[in-house]
């Protein structure tokens, strides 16, 4: 078991529209973060995580994730799994 305390987390302001609080686990394939997106992220182009899958849970409000030609509306309580190497962007 591993406990991740808030005081051990690191806040990253990825852009004007995206702030992430990362909880580093020390694992090459798994990481945890609480992310707030208000607008388009990234500001242009796509995001890409080459190393691990990302599991995102929509805690509040709604938004859209777009990957290639597929755009999916997500609302509070939805979850999405993003594969390593998949290009995508958020609108939230």
PyMOL Python script that loads the backbone (N, CA, C, O; Angstrom):
from pymol import cmd

cmd.read_pdbstr("""\
ATOM      1  N   UNK A   1       0.852  -1.179   0.000  1.00  0.00           N
ATOM      2  CA  UNK A   1       0.000   0.000   0.000  1.00  0.00           C
ATOM      3  C   UNK A   1       0.891   1.232   0.000  1.00  0.00           C
ATOM      4  O   UNK A   1       1.937   1.266   0.649  1.00  0.00           O
ATOM      5  N   UNK A   2       0.458   2.236  -0.736  1.00  0.00           N
ATOM      6  CA  UNK A   2       1.184   3.500  -0.772  1.00  0.00           C
ATOM      7  C   UNK A   2       0.185   4.630  -0.542  1.00  0.00           C
ATOM      8  O   UNK A   2      -0.843   4.698  -1.215  1.00  0.00           O
ATOM      9  N   UNK A   3       0.482   5.507   0.396  1.00  0.00           N
ATOM     10  CA  UNK A   3      -0.371   6.652   0.711  1.00  0.00           C
ATOM     11  C   UNK A   3       0.238   7.890   0.080  1.00  0.00           C
ATOM     12  O   UNK A   3       1.437   8.136   0.218  1.00  0.00           O
ATOM     13  N   UNK A   4      -0.574   8.666  -0.607  1.00  0.00           N
ATOM     14  CA  UNK A   4      -0.113   9.884  -1.265  1.00  0.00           C
ATOM     15  C   UNK A   4      -0.767  11.077  -0.579  1.00  0.00           C
ATOM     16  O   UNK A   4      -1.967  11.303  -0.734  1.00  0.00           O
ATOM     17  N   UNK A   5       0.007  11.829   0.167  1.00  0.00           N
ATOM     18  CA  UNK A   5      -0.482  12.989   0.917  1.00  0.00           C
ATOM     19  C   UNK A   5      -0.432  14.250   0.064  1.00  0.00           C
ATOM     20  O   UNK A   5       0.469  14.416  -0.759  1.00  0.00           O
ATOM     21  N   UNK A   6      -1.396  15.128   0.264  1.00  0.00           N
ATOM     22  CA  UNK A   6      -1.460  16.370  -0.509  1.00  0.00           C
ATOM     23  C   UNK A   6      -0.168  17.184  -0.382  1.00  0.00           C
ATOM     24  O   UNK A   6       0.303  17.755  -1.366  1.00  0.00           O
ATOM     25  N   UNK A   7       0.401  17.238   0.816  1.00  0.00           N
ATOM     26  CA  UNK A   7       1.614  18.043   1.007  1.00  0.00           C
ATOM     27  C   UNK A   7       2.813  17.482   0.233  1.00  0.00           C
ATOM     28  O   UNK A   7       3.816  18.177   0.070  1.00  0.00           O
ATOM     29  N   UNK A   8       2.725  16.257  -0.237  1.00  0.00           N
ATOM     30  CA  UNK A   8       3.785  15.662  -1.044  1.00  0.00           C
ATOM     31  C   UNK A   8       3.541  15.868  -2.538  1.00  0.00           C
ATOM     32  O   UNK A   8       4.399  15.544  -3.359  1.00  0.00           O
ATOM     33  N   UNK A   9       2.379  16.405  -2.887  1.00  0.00           N
ATOM     34  CA  UNK A   9       2.047  16.599  -4.295  1.00  0.00           C
ATOM     35  C   UNK A   9       2.722  17.856  -4.840  1.00  0.00           C
ATOM     36  O   UNK A   9       3.199  18.706  -4.088  1.00  0.00           O
ATOM     37  N   UNK A  10       2.747  17.944  -6.155  1.00  0.00           N
ATOM     38  CA  UNK A  10       3.401  19.060  -6.837  1.00  0.00           C
ATOM     39  C   UNK A  10       2.390  19.701  -7.774  1.00  0.00           C
ATOM     40  O   UNK A  10       1.777  19.017  -8.593  1.00  0.00           O
ATOM     41  N   UNK A  11       2.212  21.028  -7.655  1.00  0.00           N
ATOM     42  CA  UNK A  11       1.276  21.719  -8.533  1.00  0.00           C
ATOM     43  C   UNK A  11       2.005  22.210  -9.778  1.00  0.00           C
ATOM     44  O   UNK A  11       3.080  22.803  -9.694  1.00  0.00           O
ATOM     45  N   UNK A  12       1.401  21.955 -10.927  1.00  0.00           N
ATOM     46  CA  UNK A  12       1.933  22.399 -12.217  1.00  0.00           C
ATOM     47  C   UNK A  12       0.867  23.240 -12.901  1.00  0.00           C
ATOM     48  O   UNK A  12      -0.272  22.798 -13.052  1.00  0.00           O
ATOM     49  N   UNK A  13       1.225  24.435 -13.310  1.00  0.00           N
ATOM     50  CA  UNK A  13       0.326  25.227 -14.146  1.00  0.00           C
ATOM     51  C   UNK A  13       0.746  24.956 -15.581  1.00  0.00           C
ATOM     52  O   UNK A  13       1.686  25.568 -16.090  1.00  0.00           O
ATOM     53  N   UNK A  14       0.046  24.038 -16.225  1.00  0.00           N
ATOM     54  CA  UNK A  14       0.410  23.601 -17.576  1.00  0.00           C
ATOM     55  C   UNK A  14       0.123  24.659 -18.630  1.00  0.00           C
ATOM     56  O   UNK A  14       0.806  24.724 -19.652  1.00  0.00           O
ATOM     57  N   UNK A  15      -0.882  25.483 -18.385  1.00  0.00           N
ATOM     58  CA  UNK A  15      -1.238  26.573 -19.288  1.00  0.00           C
ATOM     59  C   UNK A  15      -2.198  27.498 -18.551  1.00  0.00           C
ATOM     60  O   UNK A  15      -2.513  27.274 -17.383  1.00  0.00           O
ATOM     61  N   UNK A  16      -2.649  28.516 -19.225  1.00  0.00           N
ATOM     62  CA  UNK A  16      -3.635  29.421 -18.639  1.00  0.00           C
ATOM     63  C   UNK A  16      -4.933  28.680 -18.308  1.00  0.00           C
ATOM     64  O   UNK A  16      -5.683  29.102 -17.427  1.00  0.00           O
ATOM     65  N   UNK A  17      -5.194  27.584 -19.007  1.00  0.00           N
ATOM     66  CA  UNK A  17      -6.455  26.860 -18.864  1.00  0.00           C
ATOM     67  C   UNK A  17      -6.342  25.536 -18.111  1.00  0.00           C
ATOM     68  O   UNK A  17      -7.342  24.839 -17.943  1.00  0.00           O
ATOM     69  N   UNK A  18      -5.137  25.179 -17.653  1.00  0.00           N
ATOM     70  CA  UNK A  18      -4.951  23.856 -17.057  1.00  0.00           C
ATOM     71  C   UNK A  18      -3.984  23.906 -15.879  1.00  0.00           C
ATOM     72  O   UNK A  18      -2.833  24.319 -16.018  1.00  0.00           O
ATOM     73  N   UNK A  19      -4.477  23.477 -14.712  1.00  0.00           N
ATOM     74  CA  UNK A  19      -3.646  23.363 -13.518  1.00  0.00           C
ATOM     75  C   UNK A  19      -3.750  21.919 -13.025  1.00  0.00           C
ATOM     76  O   UNK A  19      -4.848  21.378 -12.887  1.00  0.00           O
ATOM     77  N   UNK A  20      -2.606  21.308 -12.764  1.00  0.00           N
ATOM     78  CA  UNK A  20      -2.578  19.922 -12.309  1.00  0.00           C
ATOM     79  C   UNK A  20      -1.854  19.823 -10.976  1.00  0.00           C
ATOM     80  O   UNK A  20      -0.826  20.468 -10.769  1.00  0.00           O
ATOM     81  N   UNK A  21      -2.393  19.016 -10.075  1.00  0.00           N
ATOM     82  CA  UNK A  21      -1.722  18.674  -8.822  1.00  0.00           C
ATOM     83  C   UNK A  21      -1.333  17.212  -8.955  1.00  0.00           C
ATOM     84  O   UNK A  21      -2.179  16.319  -8.902  1.00  0.00           O
ATOM     85  N   UNK A  22      -0.021  16.982  -9.131  1.00  0.00           N
ATOM     86  CA  UNK A  22       0.493  15.645  -9.385  1.00  0.00           C
ATOM     87  C   UNK A  22       0.908  14.967  -8.080  1.00  0.00           C
ATOM     88  O   UNK A  22       1.532  15.573  -7.210  1.00  0.00           O
ATOM     89  N   UNK A  23       0.545  13.709  -7.978  1.00  0.00           N
ATOM     90  CA  UNK A  23       0.899  12.879  -6.828  1.00  0.00           C
ATOM     91  C   UNK A  23       1.881  11.815  -7.320  1.00  0.00           C
ATOM     92  O   UNK A  23       1.462  10.722  -7.702  1.00  0.00           O
ATOM     93  N   UNK A  24       3.185  12.122  -7.314  1.00  0.00           N
ATOM     94  CA  UNK A  24       4.160  11.189  -7.868  1.00  0.00           C
ATOM     95  C   UNK A  24       4.228   9.891  -7.069  1.00  0.00           C
ATOM     96  O   UNK A  24       4.333   9.896  -5.842  1.00  0.00           O
ATOM     97  N   UNK A  25       4.167   8.802  -7.787  1.00  0.00           N
ATOM     98  CA  UNK A  25       4.150   7.482  -7.167  1.00  0.00           C
ATOM     99  C   UNK A  25       5.519   6.818  -7.253  1.00  0.00           C
ATOM    100  O   UNK A  25       5.828   5.917  -6.472  1.00  0.00           O
ATOM    101  N   UNK A  26       6.345   7.268  -8.211  1.00  0.00           N
ATOM    102  CA  UNK A  26       7.641   6.636  -8.398  1.00  0.00           C
ATOM    103  C   UNK A  26       7.561   5.396  -9.262  1.00  0.00           C
ATOM    104  O   UNK A  26       8.405   4.506  -9.153  1.00  0.00           O
ATOM    105  N   UNK A  27       6.560   5.328 -10.115  1.00  0.00           N
ATOM    106  CA  UNK A  27       6.343   4.187 -11.001  1.00  0.00           C
ATOM    107  C   UNK A  27       6.408   4.684 -12.443  1.00  0.00           C
ATOM    108  O   UNK A  27       5.846   5.733 -12.757  1.00  0.00           O
ATOM    109  N   UNK A  28       7.079   3.952 -13.316  1.00  0.00           N
ATOM    110  CA  UNK A  28       7.226   4.380 -14.705  1.00  0.00           C
ATOM    111  C   UNK A  28       5.923   4.311 -15.502  1.00  0.00           C
ATOM    112  O   UNK A  28       5.804   4.977 -16.530  1.00  0.00           O
ATOM    113  N   UNK A  29       4.951   3.525 -15.055  1.00  0.00           N
ATOM    114  CA  UNK A  29       3.740   3.304 -15.838  1.00  0.00           C
ATOM    115  C   UNK A  29       2.465   3.811 -15.180  1.00  0.00           C
ATOM    116  O   UNK A  29       1.385   3.699 -15.761  1.00  0.00           O
ATOM    117  N   UNK A  30       2.574   4.369 -13.974  1.00  0.00           N
ATOM    118  CA  UNK A  30       1.390   4.818 -13.256  1.00  0.00           C
ATOM    119  C   UNK A  30       1.703   6.114 -12.526  1.00  0.00           C
ATOM    120  O   UNK A  30       2.766   6.261 -11.923  1.00  0.00           O
ATOM    121  N   UNK A  31       0.773   7.043 -12.587  1.00  0.00           N
ATOM    122  CA  UNK A  31       0.923   8.311 -11.899  1.00  0.00           C
ATOM    123  C   UNK A  31      -0.477   8.794 -11.546  1.00  0.00           C
ATOM    124  O   UNK A  31      -1.455   8.335 -12.134  1.00  0.00           O
ATOM    125  N   UNK A  32      -0.581   9.698 -10.612  1.00  0.00           N
ATOM    126  CA  UNK A  32      -1.878  10.236 -10.225  1.00  0.00           C
ATOM    127  C   UNK A  32      -1.848  11.751 -10.220  1.00  0.00           C
ATOM    128  O   UNK A  32      -0.841  12.363  -9.864  1.00  0.00           O
ATOM    129  N   UNK A  33      -2.966  12.354 -10.620  1.00  0.00           N
ATOM    130  CA  UNK A  33      -3.049  13.815 -10.637  1.00  0.00           C
ATOM    131  C   UNK A  33      -4.509  14.244 -10.539  1.00  0.00           C
ATOM    132  O   UNK A  33      -5.414  13.527 -10.966  1.00  0.00           O
ATOM    133  N   UNK A  34      -4.714  15.416  -9.972  1.00  0.00           N
ATOM    134  CA  UNK A  34      -6.003  16.076  -9.967  1.00  0.00           C
ATOM    135  C   UNK A  34      -5.843  17.288 -10.873  1.00  0.00           C
ATOM    136  O   UNK A  34      -5.030  18.169 -10.593  1.00  0.00           O
ATOM    137  N   UNK A  35      -6.609  17.338 -11.954  1.00  0.00           N
ATOM    138  CA  UNK A  35      -6.425  18.359 -12.980  1.00  0.00           C
ATOM    139  C   UNK A  35      -7.701  19.190 -13.123  1.00  0.00           C
ATOM    140  O   UNK A  35      -8.806  18.650 -13.173  1.00  0.00           O
ATOM    141  N   UNK A  36      -7.532  20.501 -13.186  1.00  0.00           N
ATOM    142  CA  UNK A  36      -8.640  21.415 -13.454  1.00  0.00           C
ATOM    143  C   UNK A  36      -8.401  22.044 -14.821  1.00  0.00           C
ATOM    144  O   UNK A  36      -7.366  22.664 -15.067  1.00  0.00           O
ATOM    145  N   UNK A  37      -9.386  21.869 -15.708  1.00  0.00           N
ATOM    146  CA  UNK A  37      -9.288  22.425 -17.059  1.00  0.00           C
ATOM    147  C   UNK A  37     -10.456  23.375 -17.254  1.00  0.00           C
ATOM    148  O   UNK A  37     -11.612  23.018 -17.024  1.00  0.00           O
ATOM    149  N   UNK A  38     -10.141  24.572 -17.674  1.00  0.00           N
ATOM    150  CA  UNK A  38     -11.166  25.576 -17.950  1.00  0.00           C
ATOM    151  C   UNK A  38     -10.833  26.196 -19.300  1.00  0.00           C
ATOM    152  O   UNK A  38     -10.193  27.244 -19.370  1.00  0.00           O
ATOM    153  N   UNK A  39     -11.270  25.544 -20.366  1.00  0.00           N
ATOM    154  CA  UNK A  39     -10.961  25.993 -21.713  1.00  0.00           C
ATOM    155  C   UNK A  39     -10.347  24.866 -22.505  1.00  0.00           C
ATOM    156  O   UNK A  39     -10.639  23.699 -22.244  1.00  0.00           O
ATOM    157  N   UNK A  40      -9.504  25.182 -23.465  1.00  0.00           N
ATOM    158  CA  UNK A  40      -8.877  24.208 -24.356  1.00  0.00           C
ATOM    159  C   UNK A  40      -7.500  23.838 -23.813  1.00  0.00           C
ATOM    160  O   UNK A  40      -6.690  24.715 -23.514  1.00  0.00           O
ATOM    161  N   UNK A  41      -7.235  22.530 -23.687  1.00  0.00           N
ATOM    162  CA  UNK A  41      -5.913  22.070 -23.275  1.00  0.00           C
ATOM    163  C   UNK A  41      -5.481  20.891 -24.132  1.00  0.00           C
ATOM    164  O   UNK A  41      -6.237  19.933 -24.290  1.00  0.00           O
ATOM    165  N   UNK A  42      -4.274  20.947 -24.688  1.00  0.00           N
ATOM    166  CA  UNK A  42      -3.351  22.068 -24.647  1.00  0.00           C
ATOM    167  C   UNK A  42      -3.866  23.236 -25.482  1.00  0.00           C
ATOM    168  O   UNK A  42      -4.812  23.089 -26.255  1.00  0.00           O
ATOM    169  N   UNK A  43      -3.237  24.388 -25.317  1.00  0.00           N
ATOM    170  CA  UNK A  43      -3.724  25.589 -25.993  1.00  0.00           C
ATOM    171  C   UNK A  43      -3.768  25.415 -27.503  1.00  0.00           C
ATOM    172  O   UNK A  43      -4.629  25.993 -28.167  1.00  0.00           O
ATOM    173  N   UNK A  44      -2.850  24.627 -28.056  1.00  0.00           N
ATOM    174  CA  UNK A  44      -2.889  24.310 -29.481  1.00  0.00           C
ATOM    175  C   UNK A  44      -2.361  22.895 -29.663  1.00  0.00           C
ATOM    176  O   UNK A  44      -1.578  22.405 -28.849  1.00  0.00           O
ATOM    177  N   UNK A  45      -2.782  22.259 -30.710  1.00  0.00           N
ATOM    178  CA  UNK A  45      -2.323  20.902 -30.986  1.00  0.00           C
ATOM    179  C   UNK A  45      -2.934  19.883 -30.049  1.00  0.00           C
ATOM    180  O   UNK A  45      -4.063  20.048 -29.587  1.00  0.00           O
ATOM    181  N   UNK A  46      -2.183  18.828 -29.769  1.00  0.00           N
ATOM    182  CA  UNK A  46      -2.654  17.714 -28.953  1.00  0.00           C
ATOM    183  C   UNK A  46      -1.726  17.447 -27.782  1.00  0.00           C
ATOM    184  O   UNK A  46      -0.555  17.826 -27.795  1.00  0.00           O
ATOM    185  N   UNK A  47      -2.267  16.794 -26.775  1.00  0.00           N
ATOM    186  CA  UNK A  47      -1.470  16.268 -25.668  1.00  0.00           C
ATOM    187  C   UNK A  47      -1.076  14.836 -26.027  1.00  0.00           C
ATOM    188  O   UNK A  47      -1.774  14.168 -26.791  1.00  0.00           O
ATOM    189  N   UNK A  48       0.029  14.374 -25.479  1.00  0.00           N
ATOM    190  CA  UNK A  48       0.506  13.026 -25.759  1.00  0.00           C
ATOM    191  C   UNK A  48       1.324  12.538 -24.570  1.00  0.00           C
ATOM    192  O   UNK A  48       2.315  13.164 -24.192  1.00  0.00           O
ATOM    193  N   UNK A  49       0.911  11.434 -23.989  1.00  0.00           N
ATOM    194  CA  UNK A  49       1.685  10.792 -22.937  1.00  0.00           C
ATOM    195  C   UNK A  49       2.284   9.528 -23.546  1.00  0.00           C
ATOM    196  O   UNK A  49       1.569   8.560 -23.807  1.00  0.00           O
ATOM    197  N   UNK A  50       3.572   9.538 -23.768  1.00  0.00           N
ATOM    198  CA  UNK A  50       4.226   8.419 -24.444  1.00  0.00           C
ATOM    199  C   UNK A  50       4.458   7.214 -23.541  1.00  0.00           C
ATOM    200  O   UNK A  50       4.663   6.105 -24.034  1.00  0.00           O
ATOM    201  N   UNK A  51       4.427   7.415 -22.215  1.00  0.00           N
ATOM    202  CA  UNK A  51       4.909   6.377 -21.302  1.00  0.00           C
ATOM    203  C   UNK A  51       3.830   5.537 -20.631  1.00  0.00           C
ATOM    204  O   UNK A  51       4.057   4.359 -20.355  1.00  0.00           O
ATOM    205  N   UNK A  52       2.668   6.111 -20.362  1.00  0.00           N
ATOM    206  CA  UNK A  52       1.680   5.341 -19.610  1.00  0.00           C
ATOM    207  C   UNK A  52       0.260   5.698 -20.035  1.00  0.00           C
ATOM    208  O   UNK A  52       0.027   6.727 -20.670  1.00  0.00           O
ATOM    209  N   UNK A  53      -0.667   4.848 -19.684  1.00  0.00           N
ATOM    210  CA  UNK A  53      -2.075   5.126 -19.901  1.00  0.00           C
ATOM    211  C   UNK A  53      -2.527   6.193 -18.909  1.00  0.00           C
ATOM    212  O   UNK A  53      -1.922   6.360 -17.851  1.00  0.00           O
ATOM    213  N   UNK A  54      -3.587   6.910 -19.253  1.00  0.00           N
ATOM    214  CA  UNK A  54      -4.164   7.893 -18.353  1.00  0.00           C
ATOM    215  C   UNK A  54      -5.628   7.539 -18.134  1.00  0.00           C
ATOM    216  O   UNK A  54      -6.366   7.265 -19.081  1.00  0.00           O
ATOM    217  N   UNK A  55      -6.027   7.548 -16.887  1.00  0.00           N
ATOM    218  CA  UNK A  55      -7.414   7.304 -16.523  1.00  0.00           C
ATOM    219  C   UNK A  55      -7.958   8.597 -15.951  1.00  0.00           C
ATOM    220  O   UNK A  55      -7.472   9.080 -14.928  1.00  0.00           O
ATOM    221  N   UNK A  56      -8.969   9.163 -16.607  1.00  0.00           N
ATOM    222  CA  UNK A  56      -9.517  10.452 -16.188  1.00  0.00           C
ATOM    223  C   UNK A  56     -10.959  10.269 -15.739  1.00  0.00           C
ATOM    224  O   UNK A  56     -11.758   9.632 -16.425  1.00  0.00           O
ATOM    225  N   UNK A  57     -11.279  10.828 -14.593  1.00  0.00           N
ATOM    226  CA  UNK A  57     -12.627  10.810 -14.028  1.00  0.00           C
ATOM    227  C   UNK A  57     -13.120  12.251 -13.986  1.00  0.00           C
ATOM    228  O   UNK A  57     -12.430  13.128 -13.467  1.00  0.00           O
ATOM    229  N   UNK A  58     -14.299  12.499 -14.525  1.00  0.00           N
ATOM    230  CA  UNK A  58     -14.860  13.846 -14.546  1.00  0.00           C
ATOM    231  C   UNK A  58     -15.576  14.072 -13.216  1.00  0.00           C
ATOM    232  O   UNK A  58     -16.639  13.504 -12.967  1.00  0.00           O
ATOM    233  N   UNK A  59     -14.974  14.918 -12.358  1.00  0.00           N
ATOM    234  CA  UNK A  59     -15.501  15.148 -11.013  1.00  0.00           C
ATOM    235  C   UNK A  59     -16.656  16.140 -10.998  1.00  0.00           C
ATOM    236  O   UNK A  59     -17.569  16.019 -10.181  1.00  0.00           O
ATOM    237  N   UNK A  60     -16.622  17.122 -11.899  1.00  0.00           N
ATOM    238  CA  UNK A  60     -17.649  18.163 -11.890  1.00  0.00           C
ATOM    239  C   UNK A  60     -17.789  18.745 -13.292  1.00  0.00           C
ATOM    240  O   UNK A  60     -16.863  18.695 -14.102  1.00  0.00           O
ATOM    241  N   UNK A  61     -18.947  19.289 -13.550  1.00  0.00           N
ATOM    242  CA  UNK A  61     -19.228  19.976 -14.814  1.00  0.00           C
ATOM    243  C   UNK A  61     -19.156  19.007 -15.996  1.00  0.00           C
ATOM    244  O   UNK A  61     -19.502  17.833 -15.865  1.00  0.00           O
ATOM    245  N   UNK A  62     -18.709  19.502 -17.139  1.00  0.00           N
ATOM    246  CA  UNK A  62     -18.656  18.679 -18.344  1.00  0.00           C
ATOM    247  C   UNK A  62     -17.580  19.203 -19.272  1.00  0.00           C
ATOM    248  O   UNK A  62     -17.030  20.284 -19.061  1.00  0.00           O
ATOM    249  N   UNK A  63     -17.290  18.437 -20.290  1.00  0.00           N
ATOM    250  CA  UNK A  63     -16.299  18.833 -21.271  1.00  0.00           C
ATOM    251  C   UNK A  63     -16.274  17.837 -22.408  1.00  0.00           C
ATOM    252  O   UNK A  63     -17.108  16.935 -22.488  1.00  0.00           O
ATOM    253  N   UNK A  64     -15.309  18.016 -23.281  1.00  0.00           N
ATOM    254  CA  UNK A  64     -15.168  17.160 -24.453  1.00  0.00           C
ATOM    255  C   UNK A  64     -13.714  16.730 -24.568  1.00  0.00           C
ATOM    256  O   UNK A  64     -12.798  17.520 -24.337  1.00  0.00           O
ATOM    257  N   UNK A  65     -13.515  15.464 -24.929  1.00  0.00           N
ATOM    258  CA  UNK A  65     -12.177  14.988 -25.278  1.00  0.00           C
ATOM    259  C   UNK A  65     -12.221  14.609 -26.745  1.00  0.00           C
ATOM    260  O   UNK A  65     -13.168  13.976 -27.214  1.00  0.00           O
ATOM    261  N   UNK A  66     -11.178  15.009 -27.462  1.00  0.00           N
ATOM    262  CA  UNK A  66     -11.094  14.722 -28.886  1.00  0.00           C
ATOM    263  C   UNK A  66      -9.800  13.993 -29.170  1.00  0.00           C
ATOM    264  O   UNK A  66      -8.726  14.411 -28.738  1.00  0.00           O
ATOM    265  N   UNK A  67      -9.913  12.892 -29.904  1.00  0.00           N
ATOM    266  CA  UNK A  67      -8.764  12.101 -30.335  1.00  0.00           C
ATOM    267  C   UNK A  67      -8.986  11.768 -31.801  1.00  0.00           C
ATOM    268  O   UNK A  67      -9.922  11.047 -32.146  1.00  0.00           O
ATOM    269  N   UNK A  68      -8.125  12.294 -32.662  1.00  0.00           N
ATOM    270  CA  UNK A  68      -8.315  12.092 -34.099  1.00  0.00           C
ATOM    271  C   UNK A  68      -9.619  12.723 -34.539  1.00  0.00           C
ATOM    272  O   UNK A  68      -9.865  13.898 -34.268  1.00  0.00           O
ATOM    273  N   UNK A  69     -10.460  11.951 -35.219  1.00  0.00           N
ATOM    274  CA  UNK A  69     -11.748  12.466 -35.686  1.00  0.00           C
ATOM    275  C   UNK A  69     -12.876  12.184 -34.689  1.00  0.00           C
ATOM    276  O   UNK A  69     -14.026  12.545 -34.940  1.00  0.00           O
ATOM    277  N   UNK A  70     -12.553  11.543 -33.560  1.00  0.00           N
ATOM    278  CA  UNK A  70     -13.559  11.193 -32.556  1.00  0.00           C
ATOM    279  C   UNK A  70     -13.598  12.246 -31.454  1.00  0.00           C
ATOM    280  O   UNK A  70     -12.579  12.535 -30.827  1.00  0.00           O
ATOM    281  N   UNK A  71     -14.777  12.815 -31.222  1.00  0.00           N
ATOM    282  CA  UNK A  71     -14.968  13.811 -30.172  1.00  0.00           C
ATOM    283  C   UNK A  71     -16.106  13.328 -29.279  1.00  0.00           C
ATOM    284  O   UNK A  71     -17.207  13.059 -29.759  1.00  0.00           O
ATOM    285  N   UNK A  72     -15.836  13.220 -27.976  1.00  0.00           N
ATOM    286  CA  UNK A  72     -16.819  12.645 -27.050  1.00  0.00           C
ATOM    287  C   UNK A  72     -17.112  13.630 -25.935  1.00  0.00           C
ATOM    288  O   UNK A  72     -16.198  14.152 -25.297  1.00  0.00           O
ATOM    289  N   UNK A  73     -18.387  13.881 -25.705  1.00  0.00           N
ATOM    290  CA  UNK A  73     -18.846  14.738 -24.610  1.00  0.00           C
ATOM    291  C   UNK A  73     -18.804  13.911 -23.325  1.00  0.00           C
ATOM    292  O   UNK A  73     -19.300  12.785 -23.286  1.00  0.00           O
ATOM    293  N   UNK A  74     -18.215  14.476 -22.285  1.00  0.00           N
ATOM    294  CA  UNK A  74     -18.129  13.816 -20.986  1.00  0.00           C
ATOM    295  C   UNK A  74     -18.805  14.691 -19.941  1.00  0.00           C
ATOM    296  O   UNK A  74     -18.705  15.917 -19.993  1.00  0.00           O
ATOM    297  N   UNK A  75     -19.489  14.067 -19.000  1.00  0.00           N
ATOM    298  CA  UNK A  75     -20.144  14.797 -17.921  1.00  0.00           C
ATOM    299  C   UNK A  75     -19.744  14.207 -16.586  1.00  0.00           C
ATOM    300  O   UNK A  75     -19.122  13.147 -16.521  1.00  0.00           O
ATOM    301  N   UNK A  76     -20.103  14.897 -15.530  1.00  0.00           N
ATOM    302  CA  UNK A  76     -19.770  14.482 -14.170  1.00  0.00           C
ATOM    303  C   UNK A  76     -20.071  13.003 -13.959  1.00  0.00           C
ATOM    304  O   UNK A  76     -21.170  12.533 -14.251  1.00  0.00           O
ATOM    305  N   UNK A  77     -19.078  12.278 -13.447  1.00  0.00           N
ATOM    306  CA  UNK A  77     -19.223  10.854 -13.174  1.00  0.00           C
ATOM    307  C   UNK A  77     -18.714   9.952 -14.280  1.00  0.00           C
ATOM    308  O   UNK A  77     -18.599   8.743 -14.077  1.00  0.00           O
ATOM    309  N   UNK A  78     -18.403  10.507 -15.455  1.00  0.00           N
ATOM    310  CA  UNK A  78     -17.850   9.714 -16.554  1.00  0.00           C
ATOM    311  C   UNK A  78     -16.358   9.477 -16.324  1.00  0.00           C
ATOM    312  O   UNK A  78     -15.696  10.226 -15.606  1.00  0.00           O
ATOM    313  N   UNK A  79     -15.847   8.419 -16.950  1.00  0.00           N
ATOM    314  CA  UNK A  79     -14.433   8.093 -16.870  1.00  0.00           C
ATOM    315  C   UNK A  79     -13.949   7.748 -18.274  1.00  0.00           C
ATOM    316  O   UNK A  79     -14.695   7.159 -19.056  1.00  0.00           O
ATOM    317  N   UNK A  80     -12.725   8.101 -18.597  1.00  0.00           N
ATOM    318  CA  UNK A  80     -12.142   7.793 -19.903  1.00  0.00           C
ATOM    319  C   UNK A  80     -10.730   7.250 -19.701  1.00  0.00           C
ATOM    320  O   UNK A  80      -9.974   7.759 -18.873  1.00  0.00           O
ATOM    321  N   UNK A  81     -10.381   6.220 -20.457  1.00  0.00           N
ATOM    322  CA  UNK A  81      -9.048   5.640 -20.441  1.00  0.00           C
ATOM    323  C   UNK A  81      -8.349   6.039 -21.733  1.00  0.00           C
ATOM    324  O   UNK A  81      -8.840   5.749 -22.824  1.00  0.00           O
ATOM    325  N   UNK A  82      -7.205   6.703 -21.611  1.00  0.00           N
ATOM    326  CA  UNK A  82      -6.432   7.170 -22.754  1.00  0.00           C
ATOM    327  C   UNK A  82      -5.188   6.294 -22.853  1.00  0.00           C
ATOM    328  O   UNK A  82      -4.420   6.181 -21.897  1.00  0.00           O
ATOM    329  N   UNK A  83      -4.997   5.685 -24.001  1.00  0.00           N
ATOM    330  CA  UNK A  83      -3.869   4.778 -24.201  1.00  0.00           C
ATOM    331  C   UNK A  83      -2.555   5.542 -24.316  1.00  0.00           C
ATOM    332  O   UNK A  83      -2.536   6.689 -24.763  1.00  0.00           O
ATOM    333  N   UNK A  84      -1.466   4.913 -23.916  1.00  0.00           N
ATOM    334  CA  UNK A  84      -0.144   5.501 -24.111  1.00  0.00           C
ATOM    335  C   UNK A  84       0.060   5.725 -25.600  1.00  0.00           C
ATOM    336  O   UNK A  84      -0.254   4.849 -26.406  1.00  0.00           O
ATOM    337  N   UNK A  85       0.580   6.882 -25.974  1.00  0.00           N
ATOM    338  CA  UNK A  85       0.832   7.190 -27.361  1.00  0.00           C
ATOM    339  C   UNK A  85      -0.358   7.787 -28.104  1.00  0.00           C
ATOM    340  O   UNK A  85      -0.229   8.161 -29.270  1.00  0.00           O
ATOM    341  N   UNK A  86      -1.507   7.882 -27.455  1.00  0.00           N
ATOM    342  CA  UNK A  86      -2.706   8.440 -28.106  1.00  0.00           C
ATOM    343  C   UNK A  86      -2.682   9.969 -28.010  1.00  0.00           C
ATOM    344  O   UNK A  86      -2.463  10.520 -26.931  1.00  0.00           O
ATOM    345  N   UNK A  87      -2.903  10.640 -29.117  1.00  0.00           N
ATOM    346  CA  UNK A  87      -2.960  12.088 -29.134  1.00  0.00           C
ATOM    347  C   UNK A  87      -4.386  12.529 -28.885  1.00  0.00           C
ATOM    348  O   UNK A  87      -5.328  11.936 -29.412  1.00  0.00           O
ATOM    349  N   UNK A  88      -4.551  13.588 -28.071  1.00  0.00           N
ATOM    350  CA  UNK A  88      -5.884  14.047 -27.696  1.00  0.00           C
ATOM    351  C   UNK A  88      -5.812  15.486 -27.219  1.00  0.00           C
ATOM    352  O   UNK A  88      -4.731  16.016 -26.961  1.00  0.00           O
ATOM    353  N   UNK A  89      -6.975  16.111 -27.105  1.00  0.00           N
ATOM    354  CA  UNK A  89      -7.060  17.401 -26.422  1.00  0.00           C
ATOM    355  C   UNK A  89      -8.388  17.494 -25.696  1.00  0.00           C
ATOM    356  O   UNK A  89      -9.359  16.829 -26.056  1.00  0.00           O
ATOM    357  N   UNK A  90      -8.416  18.336 -24.661  1.00  0.00           N
ATOM    358  CA  UNK A  90      -9.591  18.560 -23.815  1.00  0.00           C
ATOM    359  C   UNK A  90     -10.208  19.913 -24.110  1.00  0.00           C
ATOM    360  O   UNK A  90      -9.511  20.869 -24.452  1.00  0.00           O
ATOM    361  N   UNK A  91     -11.499  19.981 -23.975  1.00  0.00           N
ATOM    362  CA  UNK A  91     -12.225  21.247 -23.970  1.00  0.00           C
ATOM    363  C   UNK A  91     -13.143  21.164 -22.766  1.00  0.00           C
ATOM    364  O   UNK A  91     -14.078  20.363 -22.751  1.00  0.00           O
ATOM    365  N   UNK A  92     -12.884  21.986 -21.753  1.00  0.00           N
ATOM    366  CA  UNK A  92     -13.657  21.847 -20.523  1.00  0.00           C
ATOM    367  C   UNK A  92     -14.036  23.174 -19.933  1.00  0.00           C
ATOM    368  O   UNK A  92     -14.692  23.222 -18.892  1.00  0.00           O
TER     369      UNK A  92
END
""", "prot")
cmd.dss("prot")
cmd.show_as("cartoon", "prot")
cmd.util.cbc("prot")
cmd.orient("prot")
